[in-house]
Amino acid sequence: MTRNLRSKIIGTGMCVPDQIITNDDLAQRMDTTDEWIQQRTGIKERRWIVEGETPADLAQSACEQALQSAQLDVGDIDFILLATLSPQHEFPGTSFFLHEQLGGGEIPCIDLRAQCSGFLYALNFADSLIQSGKSQRVLVVGCEVHSTGLNVSTEGRDVTVIFGDGAGAVILEAVDAEQDTAGILQVRLHAQGKHAKRLWIDAPSSADWPQRITQEMIEAGRHFPQMEGRYVFKNAVTRMPEVLLEALSAASIKADDVDLFLFHQANLRINEFVAQKLEIPEERVFNNIQRYGNCSAASIPMLLAEAERNGLLEPGKVVSMTAFGSGFTWGSAVVRW
Ligand code: COA
């Protein structure tokens, strides 16, 4: 008889660089103010790497914490999935450098690209590996270093004030669904490529012939992120409630029965809007964007790690996680802790 398997989160970890960049620090380099940034986004400060720090360093630290909290070694893991939109190198990405730093031997690893929804996409793939019986334990990481790719001048201020650097990791383990009620209950994902250029980086592009990056492109700032902020905002506040309810309904759980809501940390106003729309009381939403900014694929695993350290995630608690990002991509996962 085949066992009915479920993926359970058995360890969490996070890491941010030590360097704090306040809104006032940014205001010294571009035409912005602490008041504008806090009012529009809720962000007070973010972390940026310093010379010598790499994405893989942040990811390594988050993973080591997750392994320690699960009381495991890297040798106990049989797949590493790392979600990022800011790979350490164009190829092979970030996960292979992390793999080497963790001493991953010959464990398979991949980078996965689904931008700010990347962690939920990775969670879904990890869940499929576990439910199919192909993997016993999967390390799922979200990792971003935005700071080295931002236009830190008035021209780039709309995007630059939002982003921060960080990494978060979780370990999923196969459990017998008949014996253990904890684990991933449902994940729902969506994408709509027609919006791809509403939030993107144009260059380097392998579609640019005959060379993917030129001096002219750099001078035109095509290597910096570009965003139609209002358009993204409107889509986020529509899609997030939709997919959140879709995942809850698939799990046969009412919004009232969710103990903790974790939203992607793009803008505190987006999250307040979503909570208001669904009549979710403030105390059931945990945000950390005020301190870290938008860390894209790392935001949700960082929230999980902090929520667990803060005692918000005790066994039996139901957690709903929802994200929206470039692509556009969006998704939601329901987990019983
Ligand atoms: N400081 C000061 N002024 C700024 C600014 C900054 N950092 N960024 C933009 N502005 C200015 C604009 O130039 C514009 O000035 P104008 O009216 O003279 O032209 C004005 O503020 C309003 O700009 P707008 O882009 O319409 O602001 P907004 O209220 O939409 O807020 C965002 C901008 C980026 C905070 C908001 O659109 C947003 O959060 N969007 C979604 C972000 C998101 O989810 N990203 C996805 C990541 S996954």
Residues whose N, C-alpha, C, O or C-beta is under 5 A from the ligand:
A	BS01	COA	D31 T32 T33 W36 R40 T41 C116 R157 D158 V161 G229 R230 V232 F233 A266 N267 F324 G325 S326
